[in-house]
Amino acid sequence: MAGEFLSRDEVEELCRTPIRARQLAFFERNKIRHRIDEYNRVIVLRTAVGAPVRPDSPRPVWRSNKEVR
């Protein structure tokens, strides 16, 4: 699940500032979907900024629960 969100370093690199208030202003000004967690950190999905999702864990293979007759 860690691969779905930008890391703190990636958020700082994207916004070009380590200051959380300025990061929040950057996302609001550019209309990028985000949320604030309980520690007042900006949480951004990779898909919201167009970054590819990192495959930290392999996705499970889908199998039908129906029996083949």
Buried (B, 14 or more C-beta within 10 A) or exposed (E): EEEEBBEEEBBBEBBEBEEBEEBBEBBEEEEBEBEEEEEEEBBBBBEBBEEEEEEEEEEEEEEEEEEEE
